[in-house]
Amino acid sequence: MAAWVVRAGGLGENEHWNIEHGRATIGWSEIGDLSGCQSRDDVRALVEAAYPEASLGRQTNHTGQLWAFRNSIKVGDLIVLPLKTKPGYIQFGRATGSYAYDPSQPDKSRRHHLPVKWASEPIAKTVLSEDLVYTLNGSMTVFQATRNGAAERLEAVAAGETDTGATPEANATTTQAPAPDSSLDVTDPETAPTIEAIRDRVRTHVAERFKEHQLTHLVADILTVLGFRCEVSPPGPDGGVDIVGGMGPLGLDAPTLIVEVKSEPSAIDVKVVRGLHSAMVQHKADQALLVAWGGVTKPARKEFQRDRTMLRVWDAEQLLDQLFATYERLPAATRAQIPLRQVWVLEDDA
């Protein structure tokens, strides 16, 4: 089976709708029904009519993606949706039918569609190796992911495994001759320098440089900038408490805080949340924070919602937000391990 990235709008505006309705949609509202197109040339004719002022390269780009969506995605293929509405996460699905066009759909961006059975929960990008994240950031709405055995590796991740990275065997699969009807122009496009791609690079860098207890020290540095006086537990069994913090010169003033840091790339289950709540009571802390690099499961999220006045969770994305917000005030040694440079650009150019 092949793996296809199918995005849902430049800002992810159709992501929730697609998942809720079991569809993959691609936009191109200026283009009508592709059901009657029997070849790429048929699609190109529609593209040329809809975009007569577009360059030849742009017309070819549109044609390749539309033809792939119309003809190349097969039942059973893996559909990968990098989420813009939940940065740092990807939604997996499985194509369950062929291309269709819904002229009755009032939102024209949703008319071209495929039926998809979506997974119940998204998966954090933290389980992916850097090269696979790079592949998923290709600068197209529709493309096939093949580089470094991407399809097989994404299948494994969709099944709940952590990506083990490219292997020589996986690299060899990318050099195989394509099928006669495959769309070479929609296979592993280059990555665009988007904000999402930049965050992905920083996330991967942090994951490589701050493993296990080192991540705890990074969290402590961030909390110190936020006003807490922190005490970091030594490596080893800690009873679910990696950091004890508080306000005031001795760190004893309210609010007092306990922190548990989980550097695993996979989601943390509800048992950890309940253990943190017990530790908060035991230590008589006012608040508790769980830093879960790979996020938390849906049951764990519900547990946090019940105690959200006392408990908070930071996944990799929220930790990155705090890192960016406090970066200039972090210790020089910490900044040296994460060398960032701020560049201001217009949002339209990002």
C-alpha positions as CSV (number, residue, x, y, z in Angstrom):
1,M,0.0,0.0,0.0
2,A,1.1,3.6,-0.7
3,A,1.2,6.5,1.7
4,W,-0.3,9.8,0.6
5,V,-0.1,13.2,2.3
6,V,-3.4,15.0,1.7
7,R,-3.7,18.4,3.4
8,A,-7.0,20.1,4.3
9,G,-6.5,23.8,3.6
10,G,-3.7,26.3,3.9
11,L,-4.7,27.0,7.5
12,G,-6.2,23.6,8.2
13,E,-9.7,25.0,7.8
14,N,-11.2,21.7,6.7
15,E,-9.3,19.3,9.1
16,H,-12.0,19.0,11.7
17,W,-14.8,18.7,9.1
18,N,-12.9,16.0,7.1
19,I,-12.3,13.9,10.2
20,E,-15.8,14.3,11.5
21,H,-17.3,13.4,8.1
22,G,-14.9,10.7,7.1
23,R,-13.5,12.4,4.0
24,A,-10.3,13.8,2.6
25,T,-10.8,17.1,0.7
26,I,-8.3,19.2,-1.3
27,G,-9.8,22.5,-2.3
28,W,-9.4,23.5,-6.0
29,S,-12.9,25.0,-6.0
30,E,-12.3,26.5,-9.5
31,I,-12.1,23.0,-10.9
32,G,-15.2,21.0,-11.6
33,D,-15.9,17.3,-11.4
34,L,-12.9,15.1,-12.4
35,S,-14.9,11.9,-12.6
36,G,-15.0,12.0,-16.4
37,C,-11.2,12.5,-16.7
38,Q,-9.6,9.4,-18.0
39,S,-6.0,10.8,-18.3
40,R,-3.7,13.5,-17.1
41,D,-4.3,15.4,-20.3
42,D,-8.0,15.5,-19.5
43,V,-7.2,17.0,-16.1
44,R,-4.7,19.4,-17.7
45,A,-7.4,20.7,-20.0
46,L,-9.6,21.6,-17.0
47,V,-6.7,23.2,-15.2
48,E,-5.7,25.4,-18.3
49,A,-9.3,26.5,-18.6
50,A,-9.5,27.4,-14.9
51,Y,-6.1,29.1,-14.6
52,P,-5.3,30.5,-18.1
53,E,-2.9,33.1,-16.6
54,A,-0.9,30.5,-14.6
55,S,2.6,29.6,-15.6
56,L,3.3,26.2,-17.3
57,G,5.0,25.0,-14.2
58,R,2.1,25.9,-12.0
59,Q,-0.4,24.3,-14.3
60,T,1.7,21.2,-14.3
61,N,1.8,21.2,-10.5
62,H,-2.0,21.5,-10.3
63,T,-2.5,18.8,-12.9
64,G,-0.2,16.3,-11.1
65,Q,-1.9,16.7,-7.7
66,L,-5.4,16.6,-9.1
67,W,-4.7,13.6,-11.2
68,A,-3.1,11.8,-8.3
69,F,-6.1,12.5,-6.1
70,R,-8.5,11.5,-8.9
71,N,-6.7,8.3,-10.1
72,S,-3.6,7.3,-8.1
73,I,-4.9,6.9,-4.5
74,K,-6.3,3.4,-4.1
75,V,-8.6,1.8,-1.6
76,G,-6.4,0.7,1.4
77,D,-3.8,3.4,0.9
78,L,-2.6,5.2,4.0
79,I,-3.7,8.9,4.2
80,V,-1.6,11.2,6.3
81,L,-2.9,14.6,7.4
82,P,-0.3,16.8,9.1
83,L,-2.5,18.9,11.4
84,K,-2.3,22.7,11.2
85,T,-5.0,23.1,13.8
86,K,-3.0,21.0,16.2
87,P,0.6,21.7,15.3
88,G,3.1,18.9,15.9
89,Y,0.5,16.1,15.3
90,I,-0.5,14.0,12.4
91,Q,-3.8,12.2,11.7
92,F,-3.8,8.9,10.0
93,G,-6.6,7.4,7.9
94,R,-7.3,4.7,5.4
95,A,-8.8,5.3,1.9
96,T,-12.0,3.3,1.8
97,G,-13.2,4.3,-1.7
98,S,-12.5,6.1,-4.9
99,Y,-12.6,9.8,-5.9
100,A,-16.0,11.5,-5.9
101,Y,-17.3,14.9,-6.5
102,D,-20.2,16.4,-4.4
103,P,-21.8,19.3,-6.3
104,S,-24.3,19.8,-3.5
105,Q,-21.7,20.7,-1.0
106,P,-22.1,24.4,-0.3
107,D,-18.4,24.8,0.6
108,K,-16.7,24.4,-2.8
109,S,-13.4,23.5,-1.2
110,R,-14.9,20.3,0.0
111,R,-16.4,19.1,-3.3
112,H,-13.4,17.0,-4.5
113,H,-13.2,14.2,-1.9
114,L,-12.2,10.6,-1.0
115,P,-13.9,8.5,1.6
116,V,-11.5,7.9,4.5
117,K,-11.7,6.0,7.8
118,W,-9.8,8.2,10.2
119,A,-8.0,7.0,13.3
120,S,-9.6,7.9,16.6
121,E,-6.7,10.0,17.8
122,P,-3.8,12.0,16.2
123,I,-0.2,11.0,16.8
124,A,2.6,13.3,17.9
125,K,5.3,13.9,15.4
126,T,7.8,13.2,18.2
127,V,7.6,9.5,17.3
128,L,9.0,10.3,13.8
129,S,12.6,10.5,12.8
130,E,13.9,13.8,11.3
131,D,14.0,12.6,7.7
132,L,10.4,11.4,7.9
133,V,9.2,14.7,9.3
134,Y,11.1,16.4,6.5
135,T,9.3,14.2,4.0
136,L,5.8,15.1,5.4
137,N,6.6,18.8,5.1
138,G,6.6,18.6,1.3
139,S,5.2,21.7,-0.3
140,M,2.2,20.2,-1.9
141,T,-1.4,19.6,-0.9
142,V,-1.4,16.0,-2.4
143,F,1.8,13.9,-2.7
144,Q,3.0,10.4,-2.3
145,A,5.6,9.8,0.5
146,T,8.2,7.3,-0.6
147,R,11.6,8.6,0.5
148,N,13.7,6.3,2.8
149,G,10.9,3.7,2.9
150,A,8.4,6.3,4.1
151,A,5.3,4.2,3.3
152,E,6.4,1.2,5.4
153,R,7.6,3.4,8.3
154,L,4.4,5.5,8.3
155,E,2.3,2.2,8.4
156,A,4.3,1.2,11.5
157,V,3.7,4.5,13.2
158,A,0.0,4.4,12.3
159,A,-0.1,0.9,14.0
160,G,1.3,2.5,17.3
161,E,5.0,1.9,16.8
162,T,7.8,4.5,17.1
163,D,9.7,5.2,13.9
164,T,13.1,3.5,14.0
165,G,14.5,5.7,11.2
166,A,15.7,4.9,7.7
167,T,17.6,1.7,7.0
168,P,19.7,0.7,4.0
169,E,16.9,-1.5,2.8
170,A,14.4,1.3,3.1
171,N,16.7,3.6,1.2
172,A,16.9,1.0,-1.6
173,T,13.2,1.0,-2.0
174,T,13.2,4.6,-3.0
175,T,15.3,3.8,-6.1
176,Q,12.8,1.3,-7.5
177,A,11.2,2.1,-10.9
178,P,7.8,3.8,-10.5
179,A,4.6,2.3,-11.8
180,P,3.8,3.3,-15.4
181,D,1.0,5.6,-14.3
182,S,2.6,7.1,-11.2
183,S,2.9,10.8,-10.9
184,L,6.5,11.6,-10.5
185,D,5.8,15.3,-10.0
186,V,3.8,14.5,-6.8
187,T,6.3,12.2,-5.2
188,D,8.4,13.6,-2.2
189,P,8.4,17.3,-3.1
190,E,10.9,19.6,-1.6
191,T,10.1,21.0,1.8
192,A,8.9,24.6,2.0
193,P,10.5,26.9,4.7
194,T,7.2,27.3,6.6
195,I,6.8,28.1,10.3
196,E,5.6,24.5,10.7
197,A,8.8,23.1,9.1
198,I,11.0,25.4,11.3
199,R,9.2,24.2,14.5
200,D,9.7,20.6,13.3
201,R,13.4,21.2,13.1
202,V,13.6,22.8,16.5
203,R,11.5,20.0,18.0
204,T,13.8,17.4,16.5
205,H,16.9,19.3,17.8
206,V,15.5,19.5,21.3
207,A,14.6,15.8,21.3
208,E,18.2,14.9,20.3
209,R,20.0,17.2,22.7
210,F,17.7,16.9,25.7
211,K,17.1,13.3,26.5
212,E,15.6,12.0,29.7
213,H,17.0,14.0,32.7
214,Q,18.4,16.7,30.4
215,L,14.9,17.6,29.4
216,T,14.0,18.0,33.1
217,H,16.8,20.6,33.4
218,L,15.5,22.5,30.4
219,V,12.0,22.6,31.9
220,A,13.5,23.8,35.2
221,D,15.3,26.6,33.3
222,I,12.1,27.7,31.6
223,L,10.1,27.6,34.9
224,T,12.9,29.7,36.6
225,V,12.5,32.4,33.9
226,L,8.7,32.3,34.7
227,G,9.4,33.1,38.3
228,F,9.7,29.8,40.1
229,R,12.6,28.8,42.3
230,C,13.2,25.2,41.2
231,E,14.8,22.2,42.8
232,V,15.6,19.3,40.4
233,S,15.5,15.7,41.7
234,P,18.6,13.6,40.9
235,P,18.4,11.0,38.2
236,G,16.7,7.7,39.2
237,P,13.5,6.9,41.0
238,D,11.8,10.1,42.0
239,G,8.3,9.0,43.0
240,G,6.8,10.9,40.1
241,V,8.3,14.3,41.0
242,D,11.2,15.6,38.9
243,I,11.0,19.2,39.9
244,V,9.8,21.0,43.0
245,G,9.2,24.7,42.7
246,G,7.7,27.7,44.4
247,M,7.8,31.4,44.6
248,G,9.8,33.6,46.9
249,P,13.5,33.6,47.8
250,L,13.3,30.1,49.2
251,G,10.8,28.7,46.8
252,L,8.3,28.1,49.6
253,D,5.8,30.8,48.8
254,A,2.5,30.1,46.9
255,P,1.9,28.8,44.4
256,T,4.1,25.8,45.0
257,L,4.5,23.4,42.1
258,I,5.6,19.8,41.4
259,V,6.6,18.7,37.9
260,E,6.9,15.3,36.3
261,V,8.8,15.2,33.0
262,K,8.3,12.4,30.5
263,S,10.7,12.5,27.5
264,E,9.1,9.4,25.8
265,P,8.0,10.1,22.2
266,S,4.8,8.2,22.7
267,A,1.6,9.4,24.5
268,I,1.4,9.1,28.3
269,D,-1.6,7.2,29.7
270,V,-4.0,8.1,32.5
271,K,-2.0,6.2,35.2
272,V,0.7,8.8,35.1
273,V,-1.9,11.6,35.5
274,R,-3.4,9.9,38.5
275,G,0.1,9.3,40.0
276,L,0.9,13.0,39.6
277,H,-2.3,14.0,41.3
278,S,-1.4,11.7,44.3
279,A,2.1,13.2,44.4
280,M,0.6,16.7,44.5
281,V,-1.5,15.8,47.5
282,Q,1.4,14.0,49.2
283,H,3.7,17.0,48.7
284,K,1.0,19.5,49.6
285,A,1.7,21.4,46.4
286,D,-0.8,24.0,45.1
287,Q,-0.3,23.0,41.4
288,A,1.2,20.2,39.3
289,L,2.6,20.2,35.8
290,L,3.1,17.1,33.6
291,V,5.6,17.7,30.7
292,A,4.8,14.8,28.3
293,W,7.0,15.2,25.2
294,G,4.8,12.7,23.2
295,G,1.5,14.1,24.5
296,V,-1.2,12.3,26.5
297,T,-3.9,9.8,25.5
298,K,-7.6,10.8,25.3
299,P,-8.4,9.3,28.7
300,A,-5.5,11.2,30.3
301,R,-6.7,14.4,28.6
302,K,-10.1,13.9,30.2
303,E,-8.5,13.4,33.6
304,F,-6.7,16.7,33.2
305,Q,-9.9,18.5,32.3
306,R,-11.5,17.4,35.6
307,D,-8.6,19.0,37.6
308,R,-7.6,21.8,35.2
309,T,-7.6,24.4,38.0
310,M,-4.7,22.6,39.6
311,L,-3.1,20.4,36.9
312,R,-1.5,21.3,33.6
313,V,0.1,19.4,30.8
314,W,2.7,20.6,28.3
315,D,3.3,18.4,25.3
316,A,6.2,19.1,22.9
317,E,4.3,21.9,21.2
318,Q,3.5,23.7,24.4
319,L,7.0,23.3,25.7
320,L,8.3,24.8,22.4
321,D,5.9,27.7,22.9
322,Q,7.4,28.3,26.4
323,L,10.9,27.8,25.0
324,F,10.4,30.5,22.4
325,A,8.7,32.9,24.9
326,T,11.5,32.6,27.4
327,Y,14.5,32.0,25.1
328,E,16.3,35.4,25.5
329,R,16.2,35.0,29.3
330,L,17.4,31.4,29.5
331,P,20.9,30.7,30.8
332,A,23.6,31.1,28.2
333,A,24.6,27.5,28.5
334,T,21.1,26.4,27.7
335,R,20.8,28.8,24.7
336,A,24.2,27.5,23.4
337,Q,22.6,24.0,23.1
338,I,19.6,25.4,21.2
339,P,21.1,28.1,19.0
340,L,18.1,30.1,17.6
341,R,18.0,33.4,15.8
342,Q,14.8,35.4,15.5
343,V,13.8,36.6,12.0
344,W,10.8,38.8,11.5
345,V,8.8,38.2,8.3
346,L,5.4,39.2,7.0
347,E,2.9,36.5,7.9
348,D,1.9,36.1,4.2
349,D,5.5,35.2,3.4
350,A,5.9,32.7,6.3
